[in-house]
């Protein structure tokens, strides 16, 4: 059954690991999700209707178009979270 998906979420999570390797910071689930939420709020949503399995081919084709903006948004979000993590 088709469903609607904001593929920007997938792009953010696909690129986040590489971006965060360059920044010495906490990578616990809470920090990762905070970074993703902040980054996604700075990026335009990109909704697609997809069947299972079709999603990844669409994401890979479209990822390059947004990669620079996504990396910038993740980096900005990571700096904010690193400055004020929501845990000890």
Phi and psi restraints in degrees (range 20) as a CNS / XPLOR table:
assign (resid 1 and name C) (resid 2 and name N)
       (resid 2 and name CA) (resid 2 and name C) 1.0 -66.3 20.0 2
assign (resid 2 and name N) (resid 2 and name CA)
       (resid 2 and name C) (resid 3 and name N) 1.0 151.0 20.0 2
assign (resid 2 and name C) (resid 3 and name N)
       (resid 3 and name CA) (resid 3 and name C) 1.0 -142.6 20.0 2
assign (resid 3 and name N) (resid 3 and name CA)
       (resid 3 and name C) (resid 4 and name N) 1.0 163.6 20.0 2
assign (resid 3 and name C) (resid 4 and name N)
       (resid 4 and name CA) (resid 4 and name C) 1.0 -97.4 20.0 2
assign (resid 4 and name N) (resid 4 and name CA)
       (resid 4 and name C) (resid 5 and name N) 1.0 142.0 20.0 2
assign (resid 4 and name C) (resid 5 and name N)
       (resid 5 and name CA) (resid 5 and name C) 1.0 -144.9 20.0 2
assign (resid 5 and name N) (resid 5 and name CA)
       (resid 5 and name C) (resid 6 and name N) 1.0 134.4 20.0 2
assign (resid 5 and name C) (resid 6 and name N)
       (resid 6 and name CA) (resid 6 and name C) 1.0 -83.2 20.0 2
assign (resid 6 and name N) (resid 6 and name CA)
       (resid 6 and name C) (resid 7 and name N) 1.0 100.4 20.0 2
assign (resid 6 and name C) (resid 7 and name N)
       (resid 7 and name CA) (resid 7 and name C) 1.0 -71.6 20.0 2
assign (resid 7 and name N) (resid 7 and name CA)
       (resid 7 and name C) (resid 8 and name N) 1.0 -11.1 20.0 2
assign (resid 7 and name C) (resid 8 and name N)
       (resid 8 and name CA) (resid 8 and name C) 1.0 -60.9 20.0 2
assign (resid 8 and name N) (resid 8 and name CA)
       (resid 8 and name C) (resid 9 and name N) 1.0 -32.1 20.0 2
assign (resid 8 and name C) (resid 9 and name N)
       (resid 9 and name CA) (resid 9 and name C) 1.0 -59.0 20.0 2
assign (resid 9 and name N) (resid 9 and name CA)
       (resid 9 and name C) (resid 10 and name N) 1.0 -46.6 20.0 2
assign (resid 9 and name C) (resid 10 and name N)
       (resid 10 and name CA) (resid 10 and name C) 1.0 -63.6 20.0 2
assign (resid 10 and name N) (resid 10 and name CA)
       (resid 10 and name C) (resid 11 and name N) 1.0 -41.7 20.0 2
assign (resid 10 and name C) (resid 11 and name N)
       (resid 11 and name CA) (resid 11 and name C) 1.0 -63.4 20.0 2
assign (resid 11 and name N) (resid 11 and name CA)
       (resid 11 and name C) (resid 12 and name N) 1.0 -44.7 20.0 2
assign (resid 11 and name C) (resid 12 and name N)
       (resid 12 and name CA) (resid 12 and name C) 1.0 -59.1 20.0 2
assign (resid 12 and name N) (resid 12 and name CA)
       (resid 12 and name C) (resid 13 and name N) 1.0 -49.9 20.0 2
assign (resid 12 and name C) (resid 13 and name N)
       (resid 13 and name CA) (resid 13 and name C) 1.0 -67.0 20.0 2
assign (resid 13 and name N) (resid 13 and name CA)
       (resid 13 and name C) (resid 14 and name N) 1.0 -33.6 20.0 2
assign (resid 13 and name C) (resid 14 and name N)
       (resid 14 and name CA) (resid 14 and name C) 1.0 -67.0 20.0 2
assign (resid 14 and name N) (resid 14 and name CA)
       (resid 14 and name C) (resid 15 and name N) 1.0 -34.5 20.0 2
assign (resid 14 and name C) (resid 15 and name N)
       (resid 15 and name CA) (resid 15 and name C) 1.0 -92.3 20.0 2
assign (resid 15 and name N) (resid 15 and name CA)
       (resid 15 and name C) (resid 16 and name N) 1.0 -18.5 20.0 2
assign (resid 15 and name C) (resid 16 and name N)
       (resid 16 and name CA) (resid 16 and name C) 1.0 -61.2 20.0 2
assign (resid 16 and name N) (resid 16 and name CA)
       (resid 16 and name C) (resid 17 and name N) 1.0 -42.2 20.0 2
assign (resid 16 and name C) (resid 17 and name N)
       (resid 17 and name CA) (resid 17 and name C) 1.0 -57.6 20.0 2
assign (resid 17 and name N) (resid 17 and name CA)
       (resid 17 and name C) (resid 18 and name N) 1.0 -46.8 20.0 2
assign (resid 17 and name C) (resid 18 and name N)
       (resid 18 and name CA) (resid 18 and name C) 1.0 -64.1 20.0 2
assign (resid 18 and name N) (resid 18 and name CA)
       (resid 18 and name C) (resid 19 and name N) 1.0 -41.1 20.0 2
assign (resid 18 and name C) (resid 19 and name N)
       (resid 19 and name CA) (resid 19 and name C) 1.0 -64.7 20.0 2
assign (resid 19 and name N) (resid 19 and name CA)
       (resid 19 and name C) (resid 20 and name N) 1.0 -45.0 20.0 2
assign (resid 19 and name C) (resid 20 and name N)
       (resid 20 and name CA) (resid 20 and name C) 1.0 -72.1 20.0 2
assign (resid 20 and name N) (resid 20 and name CA)
       (resid 20 and name C) (resid 21 and name N) 1.0 -21.3 20.0 2
assign (resid 20 and name C) (resid 21 and name N)
       (resid 21 and name CA) (resid 21 and name C) 1.0 -62.4 20.0 2
assign (resid 21 and name N) (resid 21 and name CA)
       (resid 21 and name C) (resid 22 and name N) 1.0 -28.3 20.0 2
assign (resid 21 and name C) (resid 22 and name N)
       (resid 22 and name CA) (resid 22 and name C) 1.0 -85.1 20.0 2
assign (resid 22 and name N) (resid 22 and name CA)
       (resid 22 and name C) (resid 23 and name N) 1.0 -8.1 20.0 2
assign (resid 22 and name C) (resid 23 and name N)
       (resid 23 and name CA) (resid 23 and name C) 1.0 -120.0 20.0 2
assign (resid 23 and name N) (resid 23 and name CA)
       (resid 23 and name C) (resid 24 and name N) 1.0 121.6 20.0 2
assign (resid 23 and name C) (resid 24 and name N)
       (resid 24 and name CA) (resid 24 and name C) 1.0 -77.8 20.0 2
assign (resid 24 and name N) (resid 24 and name CA)
       (resid 24 and name C) (resid 25 and name N) 1.0 96.5 20.0 2
assign (resid 24 and name C) (resid 25 and name N)
       (resid 25 and name CA) (resid 25 and name C) 1.0 -152.6 20.0 2
assign (resid 25 and name N) (resid 25 and name CA)
       (resid 25 and name C) (resid 26 and name N) 1.0 170.6 20.0 2
assign (resid 25 and name C) (resid 26 and name N)
       (resid 26 and name CA) (resid 26 and name C) 1.0 -64.5 20.0 2
assign (resid 26 and name N) (resid 26 and name CA)
       (resid 26 and name C) (resid 27 and name N) 1.0 138.1 20.0 2
assign (resid 26 and name C) (resid 27 and name N)
       (resid 27 and name CA) (resid 27 and name C) 1.0 -123.5 20.0 2
assign (resid 27 and name N) (resid 27 and name CA)
       (resid 27 and name C) (resid 28 and name N) 1.0 33.6 20.0 2
assign (resid 27 and name C) (resid 28 and name N)
       (resid 28 and name CA) (resid 28 and name C) 1.0 -69.2 20.0 2
assign (resid 28 and name N) (resid 28 and name CA)
       (resid 28 and name C) (resid 29 and name N) 1.0 166.0 20.0 2
assign (resid 28 and name C) (resid 29 and name N)
       (resid 29 and name CA) (resid 29 and name C) 1.0 -58.4 20.0 2
assign (resid 29 and name N) (resid 29 and name CA)
       (resid 29 and name C) (resid 30 and name N) 1.0 -40.9 20.0 2
assign (resid 29 and name C) (resid 30 and name N)
       (resid 30 and name CA) (resid 30 and name C) 1.0 -61.7 20.0 2
assign (resid 30 and name N) (resid 30 and name CA)
       (resid 30 and name C) (resid 31 and name N) 1.0 -46.2 20.0 2
assign (resid 30 and name C) (resid 31 and name N)
       (resid 31 and name CA) (resid 31 and name C) 1.0 -65.9 20.0 2
assign (resid 31 and name N) (resid 31 and name CA)
       (resid 31 and name C) (resid 32 and name N) 1.0 -42.4 20.0 2
assign (resid 31 and name C) (resid 32 and name N)
       (resid 32 and name CA) (resid 32 and name C) 1.0 -59.5 20.0 2
assign (resid 32 and name N) (resid 32 and name CA)
       (resid 32 and name C) (resid 33 and name N) 1.0 -47.4 20.0 2
assign (resid 32 and name C) (resid 33 and name N)
       (resid 33 and name CA) (resid 33 and name C) 1.0 -67.8 20.0 2
assign (resid 33 and name N) (resid 33 and name CA)
       (resid 33 and name C) (resid 34 and name N) 1.0 -36.2 20.0 2
assign (resid 33 and name C) (resid 34 and name N)
       (resid 34 and name CA) (resid 34 and name C) 1.0 -62.9 20.0 2
assign (resid 34 and name N) (resid 34 and name CA)
       (resid 34 and name C) (resid 35 and name N) 1.0 -44.8 20.0 2
assign (resid 34 and name C) (resid 35 and name N)
       (resid 35 and name CA) (resid 35 and name C) 1.0 -61.4 20.0 2
assign (resid 35 and name N) (resid 35 and name CA)
       (resid 35 and name C) (resid 36 and name N) 1.0 -46.1 20.0 2
assign (resid 35 and name C) (resid 36 and name N)
       (resid 36 and name CA) (resid 36 and name C) 1.0 -60.8 20.0 2
assign (resid 36 and name N) (resid 36 and name CA)
       (resid 36 and name C) (resid 37 and name N) 1.0 -44.8 20.0 2
assign (resid 36 and name C) (resid 37 and name N)
       (resid 37 and name CA) (resid 37 and name C) 1.0 -63.4 20.0 2
assign (resid 37 and name N) (resid 37 and name CA)
       (resid 37 and name C) (resid 38 and name N) 1.0 -44.1 20.0 2
assign (resid 37 and name C) (resid 38 and name N)
       (resid 38 and name CA) (resid 38 and name C) 1.0 -64.9 20.0 2
assign (resid 38 and name N) (resid 38 and name CA)
       (resid 38 and name C) (resid 39 and name N) 1.0 -45.9 20.0 2
assign (resid 38 and name C) (resid 39 and name N)
       (resid 39 and name CA) (resid 39 and name C) 1.0 -61.6 20.0 2
assign (resid 39 and name N) (resid 39 and name CA)
       (resid 39 and name C) (resid 40 and name N) 1.0 -45.8 20.0 2
assign (resid 39 and name C) (resid 40 and name N)
       (resid 40 and name CA) (resid 40 and name C) 1.0 -64.7 20.0 2
assign (resid 40 and name N) (resid 40 and name CA)
       (resid 40 and name C) (resid 41 and name N) 1.0 -32.5 20.0 2
assign (resid 40 and name C) (resid 41 and name N)
       (resid 41 and name CA) (resid 41 and name C) 1.0 -68.9 20.0 2
assign (resid 41 and name N) (resid 41 and name CA)
       (resid 41 and name C) (resid 42 and name N) 1.0 -22.2 20.0 2
assign (resid 41 and name C) (resid 42 and name N)
       (resid 42 and name CA) (resid 42 and name C) 1.0 -90.3 20.0 2
assign (resid 42 and name N) (resid 42 and name CA)
       (resid 42 and name C) (resid 43 and name N) 1.0 -9.6 20.0 2
assign (resid 42 and name C) (resid 43 and name N)
       (resid 43 and name CA) (resid 43 and name C) 1.0 -109.5 20.0 2
assign (resid 43 and name N) (resid 43 and name CA)
       (resid 43 and name C) (resid 44 and name N) 1.0 149.4 20.0 2
assign (resid 43 and name C) (resid 44 and name N)
       (resid 44 and name CA) (resid 44 and name C) 1.0 -71.7 20.0 2
assign (resid 44 and name N) (resid 44 and name CA)
       (resid 44 and name C) (resid 45 and name N) 1.0 138.0 20.0 2
assign (resid 44 and name C) (resid 45 and name N)
       (resid 45 and name CA) (resid 45 and name C) 1.0 -68.3 20.0 2
assign (resid 45 and name N) (resid 45 and name CA)
       (resid 45 and name C) (resid 46 and name N) 1.0 146.1 20.0 2
assign (resid 45 and name C) (resid 46 and name N)
       (resid 46 and name CA) (resid 46 and name C) 1.0 -129.7 20.0 2
assign (resid 46 and name N) (resid 46 and name CA)
       (resid 46 and name C) (resid 47 and name N) 1.0 95.1 20.0 2
assign (resid 46 and name C) (resid 47 and name N)
       (resid 47 and name CA) (resid 47 and name C) 1.0 -88.7 20.0 2
assign (resid 47 and name N) (resid 47 and name CA)
       (resid 47 and name C) (resid 48 and name N) 1.0 139.3 20.0 2
assign (resid 47 and name C) (resid 48 and name N)
       (resid 48 and name CA) (resid 48 and name C) 1.0 -133.3 20.0 2
assign (resid 48 and name N) (resid 48 and name CA)
       (resid 48 and name C) (resid 49 and name N) 1.0 153.0 20.0 2
assign (resid 48 and name C) (resid 49 and name N)
       (resid 49 and name CA) (resid 49 and name C) 1.0 -100.5 20.0 2
assign (resid 49 and name N) (resid 49 and name CA)
       (resid 49 and name C) (resid 50 and name N) 1.0 127.8 20.0 2
assign (resid 49 and name C) (resid 50 and name N)
       (resid 50 and name CA) (resid 50 and name C) 1.0 -143.0 20.0 2
assign (resid 50 and name N) (resid 50 and name CA)
       (resid 50 and name C) (resid 51 and name N) 1.0 155.6 20.0 2
assign (resid 50 and name C) (resid 51 and name N)
       (resid 51 and name CA) (resid 51 and name C) 1.0 -93.9 20.0 2
assign (resid 51 and name N) (resid 51 and name CA)
       (resid 51 and name C) (resid 52 and name N) 1.0 158.4 20.0 2
assign (resid 51 and name C) (resid 52 and name N)
       (resid 52 and name CA) (resid 52 and name C) 1.0 -56.9 20.0 2
assign (resid 52 and name N) (resid 52 and name CA)
       (resid 52 and name C) (resid 53 and name N) 1.0 140.7 20.0 2
assign (resid 52 and name C) (resid 53 and name N)
       (resid 53 and name CA) (resid 53 and name C) 1.0 88.3 20.0 2
assign (resid 53 and name N) (resid 53 and name CA)
       (resid 53 and name C) (resid 54 and name N) 1.0 -31.0 20.0 2
assign (resid 53 and name C) (resid 54 and name N)
       (resid 54 and name CA) (resid 54 and name C) 1.0 -74.8 20.0 2
assign (resid 54 and name N) (resid 54 and name CA)
       (resid 54 and name C) (resid 55 and name N) 1.0 -26.2 20.0 2
assign (resid 54 and name C) (resid 55 and name N)
       (resid 55 and name CA) (resid 55 and name C) 1.0 -57.1 20.0 2
assign (resid 55 and name N) (resid 55 and name CA)
       (resid 55 and name C) (resid 56 and name N) 1.0 -47.8 20.0 2
assign (resid 55 and name C) (resid 56 and name N)
       (resid 56 and name CA) (resid 56 and name C) 1.0 -67.0 20.0 2
assign (resid 56 and name N) (resid 56 and name CA)
       (resid 56 and name C) (resid 57 and name N) 1.0 -34.9 20.0 2
assign (resid 56 and name C) (resid 57 and name N)
       (resid 57 and name CA) (resid 57 and name C) 1.0 -66.9 20.0 2
assign (resid 57 and name N) (resid 57 and name CA)
       (resid 57 and name C) (resid 58 and name N) 1.0 -38.4 20.0 2
assign (resid 57 and name C) (resid 58 and name N)
       (resid 58 and name CA) (resid 58 and name C) 1.0 -66.6 20.0 2
assign (resid 58 and name N) (resid 58 and name CA)
       (resid 58 and name C) (resid 59 and name N) 1.0 -42.7 20.0 2
assign (resid 58 and name C) (resid 59 and name N)
       (resid 59 and name CA) (resid 59 and name C) 1.0 -61.0 20.0 2
assign (resid 59 and name N) (resid 59 and name CA)
       (resid 59 and name C) (resid 60 and name N) 1.0 -47.2 20.0 2
assign (resid 59 and name C) (resid 60 and name N)
       (resid 60 and name CA) (resid 60 and name C) 1.0 -62.4 20.0 2
assign (resid 60 and name N) (resid 60 and name CA)
       (resid 60 and name C) (resid 61 and name N) 1.0 -36.8 20.0 2
assign (resid 60 and name C) (resid 61 and name N)
       (resid 61 and name CA) (resid 61 and name C) 1.0 -68.7 20.0 2
assign (resid 61 and name N) (resid 61 and name CA)
       (resid 61 and name C) (resid 62 and name N) 1.0 -34.0 20.0 2
assign (resid 61 and name C) (resid 62 and name N)
       (resid 62 and name CA) (resid 62 and name C) 1.0 -97.4 20.0 2
assign (resid 62 and name N) (resid 62 and name CA)
       (resid 62 and name C) (resid 63 and name N) 1.0 -15.1 20.0 2
assign (resid 62 and name C) (resid 63 and name N)
       (resid 63 and name CA) (resid 63 and name C) 1.0 -57.6 20.0 2
assign (resid 63 and name N) (resid 63 and name CA)
       (resid 63 and name C) (resid 64 and name N) 1.0 -44.6 20.0 2
assign (resid 63 and name C) (resid 64 and name N)
       (resid 64 and name CA) (resid 64 and name C) 1.0 -59.0 20.0 2
assign (resid 64 and name N) (resid 64 and name CA)
       (resid 64 and name C) (resid 65 and name N) 1.0 -35.8 20.0 2
assign (resid 64 and name C) (resid 65 and name N)
       (resid 65 and name CA) (resid 65 and name C) 1.0 -59.9 20.0 2
assign (resid 65 and name N) (resid 65 and name CA)
       (resid 65 and name C) (resid 66 and name N) 1.0 -34.2 20.0 2
assign (resid 65 and name C) (resid 66 and name N)
       (resid 66 and name CA) (resid 66 and name C) 1.0 -110.8 20.0 2
assign (resid 66 and name N) (resid 66 and name CA)
       (resid 66 and name C) (resid 67 and name N) 1.0 -1.1 20.0 2
assign (resid 66 and name C) (resid 67 and name N)
       (resid 67 and name CA) (resid 67 and name C) 1.0 -54.4 20.0 2
assign (resid 67 and name N) (resid 67 and name CA)
       (resid 67 and name C) (resid 68 and name N) 1.0 -46.2 20.0 2
assign (resid 67 and name C) (resid 68 and name N)
       (resid 68 and name CA) (resid 68 and name C) 1.0 -62.3 20.0 2
assign (resid 68 and name N) (resid 68 and name CA)
       (resid 68 and name C) (resid 69 and name N) 1.0 -45.5 20.0 2
assign (resid 68 and name C) (resid 69 and name N)
       (resid 69 and name CA) (resid 69 and name C) 1.0 -64.2 20.0 2
assign (resid 69 and name N) (resid 69 and name CA)
       (resid 69 and name C) (resid 70 and name N) 1.0 -39.8 20.0 2
assign (resid 69 and name C) (resid 70 and name N)
       (resid 70 and name CA) (resid 70 and name C) 1.0 -67.0 20.0 2
assign (resid 70 and name N) (resid 70 and name CA)
       (resid 70 and name C) (resid 71 and name N) 1.0 -45.4 20.0 2
assign (resid 70 and name C) (resid 71 and name N)
       (resid 71 and name CA) (resid 71 and name C) 1.0 -60.1 20.0 2
assign (resid 71 and name N) (resid 71 and name CA)
       (resid 71 and name C) (resid 72 and name N) 1.0 -42.2 20.0 2
assign (resid 71 and name C) (resid 72 and name N)
       (resid 72 and name CA) (resid 72 and name C) 1.0 -63.1 20.0 2
assign (resid 72 and name N) (resid 72 and name CA)
       (resid 72 and name C) (resid 73 and name N) 1.0 -42.5 20.0 2
assign (resid 72 and name C) (resid 73 and name N)
       (resid 73 and name CA) (resid 73 and name C) 1.0 -66.7 20.0 2
assign (resid 73 and name N) (resid 73 and name CA)
       (resid 73 and name C) (resid 74 and name N) 1.0 -41.0 20.0 2
assign (resid 73 and name C) (resid 74 and name N)
       (resid 74 and name CA) (resid 74 and name C) 1.0 -64.3 20.0 2
assign (resid 74 and name N) (resid 74 and name CA)
       (resid 74 and name C) (resid 75 and name N) 1.0 -44.3 20.0 2
assign (resid 74 and name C) (resid 75 and name N)
       (resid 75 and name CA) (resid 75 and name C) 1.0 -61.6 20.0 2
assign (resid 75 and name N) (resid 75 and name CA)
       (resid 75 and name C) (resid 76 and name N) 1.0 -46.9 20.0 2
assign (resid 75 and name C) (resid 76 and name N)
       (resid 76 and name CA) (resid 76 and name C) 1.0 -59.9 20.0 2
assign (resid 76 and name N) (resid 76 and name CA)
       (resid 76 and name C) (resid 77 and name N) 1.0 -44.7 20.0 2
assign (resid 76 and name C) (resid 77 and name N)
       (resid 77 and name CA) (resid 77 and name C) 1.0 -65.0 20.0 2
assign (resid 77 and name N) (resid 77 and name CA)
       (resid 77 and name C) (resid 78 and name N) 1.0 -41.2 20.0 2
assign (resid 77 and name C) (resid 78 and name N)
       (resid 78 and name CA) (resid 78 and name C) 1.0 -63.0 20.0 2
assign (resid 78 and name N) (resid 78 and name CA)
       (resid 78 and name C) (resid 79 and name N) 1.0 -39.5 20.0 2
assign (resid 78 and name C) (resid 79 and name N)
       (resid 79 and name CA) (resid 79 and name C) 1.0 -62.3 20.0 2
assign (resid 79 and name N) (resid 79 and name CA)
       (resid 79 and name C) (resid 80 and name N) 1.0 -43.4 20.0 2
assign (resid 79 and name C) (resid 80 and name N)
       (resid 80 and name CA) (resid 80 and name C) 1.0 -62.9 20.0 2
assign (resid 80 and name N) (resid 80 and name CA)
       (resid 80 and name C) (resid 81 and name N) 1.0 -45.9 20.0 2
assign (resid 80 and name C) (resid 81 and name N)
       (resid 81 and name CA) (resid 81 and name C) 1.0 -67.9 20.0 2
assign (resid 81 and name N) (resid 81 and name CA)
       (resid 81 and name C) (resid 82 and name N) 1.0 -38.6 20.0 2
assign (resid 81 and name C) (resid 82 and name N)
       (resid 82 and name CA) (resid 82 and name C) 1.0 -63.0 20.0 2
assign (resid 82 and name N) (resid 82 and name CA)
       (resid 82 and name C) (resid 83 and name N) 1.0 -39.0 20.0 2
assign (resid 82 and name C) (resid 83 and name N)
       (resid 83 and name CA) (resid 83 and name C) 1.0 -65.8 20.0 2
assign (resid 83 and name N) (resid 83 and name CA)
       (resid 83 and name C) (resid 84 and name N) 1.0 -40.0 20.0 2
assign (resid 83 and name C) (resid 84 and name N)
       (resid 84 and name CA) (resid 84 and name C) 1.0 -137.2 20.0 2
assign (resid 84 and name N) (resid 84 and name CA)
       (resid 84 and name C) (resid 85 and name N) 1.0 72.1 20.0 2
assign (resid 84 and name C) (resid 85 and name N)
       (resid 85 and name CA) (resid 85 and name C) 1.0 -66.4 20.0 2
assign (resid 85 and name N) (resid 85 and name CA)
       (resid 85 and name C) (resid 86 and name N) 1.0 149.7 20.0 2
assign (resid 85 and name C) (resid 86 and name N)
       (resid 86 and name CA) (resid 86 and name C) 1.0 -90.9 20.0 2
assign (resid 86 and name N) (resid 86 and name CA)
       (resid 86 and name C) (resid 87 and name N) 1.0 31.0 20.0 2
assign (resid 86 and name C) (resid 87 and name N)
       (resid 87 and name CA) (resid 87 and name C) 1.0 -150.3 20.0 2
assign (resid 87 and name N) (resid 87 and name CA)
       (resid 87 and name C) (resid 88 and name N) 1.0 172.1 20.0 2
